[in-house]
Amino acid sequence: MKRADNAAVFVVLLFSVCTNAFAERLSFSQKLDMQFRFDERSDRDHRNQYRVRYYPSVSLSSDDAWSLNSFVVTGESFASSHNTFGSDTSDYLYARRLYLRYEFSDGKMEAGIIPTYKGRVSSSGLSKDGWIKGVRSVYSLQEDSEIELVIGELDDTNANSAFDSFHQLNYVELEYSAKMGQTHSYEVSIERMTDSNFLRGEYRWLYSPSQTLFVETIQQLSSSSSKFVIGLSGKTSMGNYPLSYFSHYSYVSEGFGPRAELTEDFLGTGHGASAEISGDITLIDDTEWFIRADVVDSVSRLLAGIKVSFEQ
């Protein structure tokens, strides 16, 4: 990679200094994953791509309640984390997050350049490699339910802008989530982003120990534009070889706006379907292969590759 922005260099140096200077008092952890994939789309030439994601974290208290966290990744935009081999215009490494987290018995708080999610990433949620400049508060209301409030800025979606100064408050999310027993759960949220208001809902049914059905919908409140997703995810096997799978049908209205492009692996508006299967490469620890096929109206895509993870 020829281009590493100043923020990425600063983050790596910051965590290096912390671990070397305060190694006896601070607890340092890190995770690195790399992916290599072949990307074949019907509306452009095929690409060979790679992704590098680095997650450093330093615990600032003896009980691990306070921590400083960051995220450094390839890719040049909010929903893109891959670079293309042989391209002079997509060879980037950027720091996208740097935030303070406080965890307590009834929830957590995060402040700074924070993740787009509090836990699992939904198909209708923002890209897991994105960022929000702001504050997140998560509180448990009672057993198996919690409320989340995020206030901040989501404006320029180029990765090199993630560490720019705060300009305006234009992102608000209020979400309530709950479990109904061991098999059913749901989320309801109100969102303000991209100069529009949205109502989002999600229902998940764990109908077997390894199979989940999910339904998600987002409605833009100022128009009839919407997004709908229904799908299945889980684990299966081919003989004694375990496999993971994920598949869904989706529909995105033509006038849904930039909110759609900030989601994971956005391909286009209209009717679409996606299916992915993956499995471990047994000869190499923490390495897996995957194959994914997407179709949205007249555009199709095939992805295939491997992913390797390192954690300390």
KOLKE-764688 format. One record per residue (C-alpha): x, y, z; residue in one letter. Coordinates in nm, 4 decimals. Layout:
KOLKE-764688
X  Y  Z  a
...
This chain:
KOLKE-764688
0.0000  0.0000  0.0000  m
0.1459  0.3302  -0.1103  k
-0.0906  0.5617  0.0758  r
-0.1306  0.5553  0.4550  a
-0.2885  0.8752  0.5841  d
-0.1458  1.0693  0.8769  n
-0.4249  0.9555  1.1094  a
-0.3403  0.5889  1.0443  a
0.0256  0.6516  1.1230  v
-0.0737  0.8451  1.4371  f
-0.2986  0.5628  1.5609  v
-0.0310  0.2963  1.5149  v
0.2283  0.5130  1.6937  l
-0.0167  0.5994  1.9738  l
-0.0937  0.2375  2.0589  f
0.2721  0.1404  2.0218  s
0.3792  0.4106  2.2682  v
0.1031  0.3164  2.5137  c
0.1968  -0.0496  2.5170  t
0.5711  0.0139  2.5449  n
0.5572  0.2939  2.8015  a
0.2775  0.1599  3.0207  f
0.2987  -0.2131  2.9589  a
0.2891  -0.2988  3.3292  e
-0.0261  -0.0945  3.3971  r
-0.2173  -0.1217  3.0706  l
-0.3605  -0.4266  2.8993  s
-0.3182  -0.4235  2.5204  f
-0.5075  -0.6395  2.2714  s
-0.5158  -0.6384  1.8940  q
-0.6813  -0.8146  1.6050  k
-0.5797  -0.8248  1.2397  l
-0.7644  -0.9850  0.9518  d
-0.6788  -0.9995  0.5839  m
-0.8931  -1.0965  0.2881  q
-0.8085  -1.1679  -0.0746  f
-1.0911  -1.1981  -0.3254  r
-1.1853  -1.2198  -0.6916  f
-1.4658  -0.9765  -0.7862  d
-1.6550  -1.0386  -1.1110  e
-1.9378  -0.7976  -1.1981  r
-2.1504  -0.7960  -1.5101  s
-2.1254  -0.4177  -1.5535  d
-1.7459  -0.3789  -1.5357  r
-1.4150  -0.5608  -1.5668  d
-1.3229  -0.8178  -1.3040  h
-1.0956  -0.7154  -1.0156  r
-0.8517  -0.8895  -0.7821  n
-0.8748  -0.7223  -0.4429  q
-0.7381  -0.7305  -0.0900  y
-0.8477  -0.5986  0.2472  r
-0.6515  -0.5368  0.5687  v
-0.8339  -0.4519  0.8938  r
-0.6546  -0.3770  1.2207  y
-0.8287  -0.3367  1.5580  y
-0.6027  -0.2199  1.8457  p
-0.7393  -0.1689  2.1978  s
-0.5841  -0.0569  2.5268  v
-0.7547  -0.1169  2.8611  s
-0.7176  0.1933  3.0794  l
-0.8387  0.0505  3.4111  s
-0.7713  -0.2598  3.6168  s
-1.1296  -0.3816  3.5778  d
-1.1257  -0.3247  3.1973  d
-1.4203  -0.0852  3.2267  a
-1.2363  0.1953  3.0435  w
-1.0639  0.1345  2.7109  s
-0.9231  0.3227  2.4127  l
-1.0047  0.1625  2.0787  n
-0.9283  0.2214  1.7131  s
-0.9742  0.0779  1.3656  f
-0.7384  0.1025  1.0664  v
-0.8444  -0.0420  0.7315  v
-0.7895  -0.0350  0.3567  t
-1.0430  0.1192  0.1194  g
-1.1243  0.4804  0.0448  e
-1.4916  0.5248  0.1320  s
-1.7452  0.4587  0.4078  f
-1.8805  0.1298  0.2706  a
-1.5657  0.0153  0.0882  s
-1.2752  -0.1562  0.2615  s
-1.1046  -0.3271  -0.0337  h
-0.8145  -0.2109  -0.2474  n
-0.7644  -0.3363  -0.6021  t
-0.4364  -0.4949  -0.7096  f
-0.2700  -0.3021  -0.9909  g
-0.4763  0.0138  -0.9466  s
-0.3054  0.3500  -0.8949  d
-0.6282  0.5069  -0.7697  t
-0.7308  0.2606  -0.4942  s
-0.4291  0.1808  -0.2800  d
-0.5213  0.3272  0.0572  y
-0.4897  0.2618  0.4314  l
-0.6897  0.4877  0.6623  y
-0.7700  0.5183  1.0309  a
-1.1492  0.5332  1.0583  r
-1.2098  0.5209  1.4343  r
-1.0594  0.6345  1.7616  l
-1.2891  0.6314  2.0621  y
-1.3112  0.5937  2.4389  l
-1.5406  0.3217  2.5745  r
-1.6791  0.2848  2.9266  y
-1.8579  -0.0409  3.0112  e
-2.0691  -0.0814  3.3228  f
-2.3175  -0.3343  3.4578  s
-2.6176  -0.1816  3.2784  d
-2.4582  -0.0965  2.9436  g
-2.1797  0.1061  2.7848  k
-2.0874  0.4497  2.6511  m
-1.8603  0.5362  2.3567  e
-1.7311  0.8776  2.2538  a
-1.5103  0.9926  1.9648  g
-1.5059  0.8476  1.6150  i
-1.7193  0.5462  1.6967  i
-1.8388  0.2290  1.5178  p
-2.1691  0.2258  1.3301  t
-2.3024  -0.0599  1.5431  y
-2.3336  -0.1632  1.9063  k
-2.3063  -0.5376  1.8401  g
-2.4183  -0.7444  1.5415  r
-2.4431  -0.5752  1.1995  v
-2.7825  -0.6050  1.0263  s
-2.8383  -0.6213  0.6506  s
-3.0264  -0.2921  0.6800  s
-2.7667  -0.1348  0.9098  g
-2.4783  0.0885  0.8126  l
-2.1553  -0.0683  0.6859  s
-1.9543  -0.2332  0.9633  k
-1.6409  -0.0601  0.8308  d
-1.7929  0.2888  0.8556  g
-1.7764  0.5483  1.1334  w
-1.9772  0.8141  1.3144  i
-1.8298  1.1169  1.4902  k
-2.0229  1.1347  1.8134  g
-2.1459  0.9573  2.1254  v
-2.3263  0.6255  2.1837  r
-2.5110  0.5283  2.5043  s
-2.6514  0.1787  2.5549  v
-2.8608  0.0996  2.8646  y
-3.0328  -0.2183  2.9770  s
-3.3910  -0.1346  3.0719  l
-3.4858  -0.4739  3.2103  q
-3.3992  -0.8358  3.1484  e
-3.3324  -0.9003  2.7750  d
-3.4079  -0.5461  2.6523  s
-3.2031  -0.2306  2.6010  e
-3.2158  0.1145  2.4504  i
-2.9442  0.2807  2.2408  e
-2.8981  0.6484  2.1616  l
-2.6388  0.7747  1.9111  v
-2.5852  1.1450  1.8442  i
-2.3196  1.2812  1.6108  g
-2.2142  1.3557  1.2554  e
-2.2243  1.1458  0.9410  l
-2.1373  1.3753  0.6526  d
-1.8363  1.3304  0.4252  d
-1.8101  0.9559  0.3564  t
-1.4556  0.9556  0.2154  n
-1.2300  0.7610  0.4503  a
-0.9696  1.0379  0.4651  n
-1.2319  1.2629  0.6268  s
-1.2970  1.0390  0.9269  a
-1.0551  1.2348  1.1469  f
-1.1631  1.5793  1.0258  d
-1.3015  1.8176  1.2877  s
-1.6682  1.7994  1.3864  f
-1.8852  2.0347  1.1786  h
-2.2526  1.9761  1.2492  q
-2.4975  1.7549  1.4355  l
-2.6805  1.5660  1.1602  n
-2.7025  1.2049  1.2828  y
-2.9426  1.0771  1.5496  v
-3.0467  0.7182  1.6165  e
-3.2767  0.5916  1.8917  l
-3.3193  0.2149  1.9042  e
-3.5065  -0.0255  2.1287  y
-3.4168  -0.3944  2.1142  s
-3.5525  -0.6918  2.3048  a
-3.5519  -1.0713  2.3192  k
-3.8667  -1.2782  2.3568  m
-3.7453  -1.5967  2.5157  g
-3.4530  -1.7817  2.3597  q
-3.5748  -1.7887  1.9984  t
-3.7291  -1.4495  1.9102  h
-3.5837  -1.0975  1.9094  s
-3.6663  -0.7629  1.7513  y
-3.5370  -0.4079  1.7071  e
-3.7213  -0.0825  1.6360  v
-3.5354  0.2416  1.5668  s
-3.5870  0.5983  1.4518  i
-3.3000  0.7448  1.2489  e
-3.2021  1.0877  1.1251  r
-2.9238  1.0783  0.8645  m
-2.8440  1.1953  0.5087  t
-3.0950  1.4812  0.5585  d
-3.3846  1.2340  0.5906  s
-3.5798  1.0563  0.8645  n
-3.6259  0.6786  0.8727  f
-3.8138  0.4174  1.0713  l
-3.6390  0.0793  1.0860  r
-3.7604  -0.2548  1.2184  g
-3.6046  -0.5990  1.2431  e
-3.7323  -0.9396  1.3579  y
-3.5174  -1.2512  1.4064  r
-3.6349  -1.6062  1.4713  w
-3.3864  -1.8724  1.5817  l
-3.6000  -2.1613  1.4625  y
-3.3292  -2.4208  1.5272  s
-3.0023  -2.4070  1.7264  p
-2.8078  -2.3199  1.4082  s
-3.0638  -2.1574  1.1763  q
-3.2016  -1.8007  1.1878  t
-3.4772  -1.6360  0.9852  l
-3.4667  -1.2552  0.9722  f
-3.6925  -0.9834  0.8323  v
-3.5849  -0.6178  0.8122  e
-3.7529  -0.3056  0.6795  t
-3.6698  0.0655  0.6568  i
-3.9210  0.3321  0.5643  q
-3.8232  0.6854  0.4651  q
-4.0768  0.8969  0.6511  l
-4.0956  1.1850  0.4016  s
-4.1795  0.9609  0.1040  s
-4.2940  0.6127  0.0071  s
-3.9329  0.4962  -0.0458  s
-3.8321  0.1893  0.1516  s
-3.5996  -0.1065  0.1842  k
-3.7069  -0.4625  0.2674  f
-3.4924  -0.7675  0.3444  v
-3.5868  -1.1263  0.4270  i
-3.3285  -1.3991  0.4650  g
-3.1770  -1.7033  0.6304  l
-2.8417  -1.7553  0.7977  s
-2.6851  -2.0377  0.9870  g
-2.4621  -2.3409  0.9816  k
-2.4901  -2.6704  0.7999  t
-2.2493  -2.9451  0.6924  s
-2.1402  -3.1473  0.3938  m
-2.0712  -3.4850  0.5457  g
-1.8433  -3.4087  0.8406  n
-1.7313  -3.0736  0.6979  y
-1.9054  -2.7740  0.8651  p
-2.0276  -2.4852  0.6488  l
-2.1753  -2.1422  0.7202  s
-2.4308  -1.9795  0.4929  y
-2.6148  -1.6497  0.4490  f
-2.8845  -1.5726  0.1929  s
-3.1495  -1.3052  0.1470  h
-3.3944  -1.1363  -0.0854  y
-3.4056  -0.7555  -0.0825  s
-3.5894  -0.4679  -0.2411  y
-3.4664  -0.1065  -0.2405  v
-3.6865  0.1708  -0.3806  s
-3.5369  0.3772  -0.6600  e
-3.5725  0.7001  -0.4604  g
-3.4396  0.5661  -0.1304  f
-3.1385  0.7954  -0.1545  g
-2.7820  0.7804  -0.0181  p
-2.8937  0.5880  0.2933  r
-2.8899  0.2736  0.0755  a
-2.5311  0.3256  -0.0401  e
-2.4024  0.3344  0.3200  l
-2.5049  -0.0261  0.3852  t
-2.2844  -0.3310  0.3501  e
-2.2010  -0.4421  -0.0075  d
-2.4564  -0.2173  -0.1789  f
-2.4995  -0.3195  -0.5434  l
-2.7995  -0.1206  -0.6653  g
-3.1677  -0.0412  -0.6218  t
-3.4560  -0.2687  -0.7171  g
-3.5135  -0.6390  -0.6516  h
-3.2106  -0.8392  -0.5460  g
-3.0905  -1.1703  -0.4065  a
-2.7684  -1.2801  -0.2404  s
-2.6235  -1.6115  -0.1242  a
-2.2922  -1.6852  0.0456  e
-2.1322  -2.0045  0.1717  i
-1.8050  -2.0356  0.3627  s
-1.5950  -2.2864  0.5516  g
-1.2694  -2.3227  0.7396  d
-0.9473  -2.4207  0.5661  i
-0.8558  -2.6990  0.8051  t
-0.4864  -2.7082  0.7188  l
-0.4339  -2.3419  0.8188  i
-0.5492  -2.2030  1.1545  d
-0.8002  -1.9135  1.1541  d
-0.8364  -1.9196  0.7760  t
-1.1582  -1.9615  0.5789  e
-1.2781  -1.9579  0.2186  w
-1.5997  -1.8041  0.0867  f
-1.8077  -1.7841  -0.2303  i
-2.0843  -1.5272  -0.2760  r
-2.3272  -1.4504  -0.5584  a
-2.5384  -1.1312  -0.5809  d
-2.8011  -1.0217  -0.8316  v
-2.9803  -0.6846  -0.8330  v
-3.2062  -0.6291  -1.1322  d
-2.9710  -0.6450  -1.4342  s
-2.6431  -0.6424  -1.2370  v
-2.4825  -0.9651  -1.1133  s
-2.1686  -1.0230  -0.9102  r
-1.9566  -1.3201  -0.8055  l
-1.7115  -1.2973  -0.5157  l
-1.4696  -1.5708  -0.4108  a
-1.1686  -1.5616  -0.1822  g
-1.0013  -1.6421  0.1484  i
-0.9796  -1.4650  0.4843  k
-0.7205  -1.5080  0.7580  v
-0.7379  -1.3660  1.1135  s
-0.4804  -1.3010  1.3836  f
-0.5695  -1.2062  1.7401  e
-0.3605  -1.1263  2.0473  q
